[in-house]
């Protein structure tokens, strides 16, 4: 009876496996009719499964419509619901200054953990109005107010957001800068710090080079010595 009921709804090619899956999820004639009303179409078996599995409801869809997102496809509805985007999140992002976000942008922001509180916090870091892409990059890199303040405390107080992201991307932090200063490099520029970190020059590396007899080397020389195998050969010969 169940199989025939589903087939009468237009799913004449229903397989036994599909019937079991639909039944186990509690998808019945009423749910199929609801799903058709939500999407103004005829969802496939796979789409019915997705909608039911994600807990799709008329309340969610109507709420998104009221928030200005009409005629969303099943794929977009599932994506939004899956990451936790709801009408309340849409409204909170509008309060934060983002009132024309696309469904894909909402999904991206939510999946990265960017919310109203984070936006307000980041906007107060002194970099002016931040774009959606700025916020995602900051979040992805794990940049925090503490990190920005630690860089300023070490004399890098006029960093642009782009520079802050660049140094964080290669792993330059307050500890690295302090240790490099302790081994004699107390006037490194931001670009030099990035280059040193990018090739793997560390305070320990500088000390090893010193122990191998290479003292008072320049930043450029350190970078050149870090070429594959050069530093290992020197240390081995010293021993």
Rosetta blueprint (number, residue, H / E / L):
1 X L
2 X H
3 X H
4 X H
5 X H
6 X H
7 X H
8 X H
9 X L
10 X L
11 X L
12 X L
13 X L
14 X L
15 X L
16 X H
17 X H
18 X H
19 X H
20 X H
21 X H
22 X H
23 X H
24 X H
25 X H
26 X L
27 X L
28 X L
29 X H
30 X H
31 X H
32 X H
33 X H
34 X H
35 X H
36 X H
37 X H
38 X H
39 X H
40 X L
41 X L
42 X L
43 X L
44 X L
45 X H
46 X H
47 X H
48 X H
49 X H
50 X H
51 X H
52 X H
53 X H
54 X H
55 X L
56 X L
57 X L
58 X H
59 X H
60 X H
61 X H
62 X H
63 X H
64 X H
65 X H
66 X H
67 X L
68 X L
69 X L
70 X L
71 X L
72 X L
73 X L
74 X H
75 X H
76 X H
77 X H
78 X H
79 X H
80 X H
81 X H
82 X H
83 X H
84 X L
85 X L
86 X L
87 X H
88 X H
89 X H
90 X H
91 X H
92 X H
93 X H
94 X H
95 X H
96 X L
97 X L
98 X L
99 X L
100 X L
101 X L
102 X L
103 X H
104 X H
105 X H
106 X H
107 X H
108 X H
109 X H
110 X H
111 X H
112 X H
113 X L
114 X L
115 X L
116 X H
117 X H
118 X H
119 X H
120 X H
121 X H
122 X H
123 X H
124 X L
125 X L
126 X L
127 X L
128 X L
129 X L
130 X L
131 X L
132 X H
133 X H
134 X H
135 X H
136 X H
137 X H
138 X H
139 X H
140 X H
141 X H
142 X L
143 X L
144 X L
145 X H
146 X H
147 X H
148 X H
149 X H
150 X H
151 X H
152 X H
153 X H
154 X L
155 X L
156 X L
157 X L
158 X L
159 X L
160 X L
161 X H
162 X H
163 X H
164 X H
165 X H
166 X H
167 X H
168 X H
169 X H
170 X H
171 X L
172 X L
173 X L
174 X H
175 X H
176 X H
177 X H
178 X H
179 X H
180 X H
181 X H
182 X H
183 X L
184 X L
185 X L
186 X L
187 X L
188 X L
189 X L
190 X H
191 X H
192 X H
193 X H
194 X H
195 X H
196 X H
197 X H
198 X H
199 X H
200 X L
201 X L
202 X L
203 X H
204 X H
205 X H
206 X H
207 X H
208 X H
209 X H
210 X H
211 X H
212 X L
213 X L
214 X L
215 X L
216 X L
217 X L
218 X L
219 X H
220 X H
221 X H
222 X H
223 X H
224 X H
225 X H
226 X L
227 X L
228 X L
229 X L
230 X H
231 X H
232 X H
233 X H
234 X H
235 X H
236 X H
237 X H
238 X H
239 X L
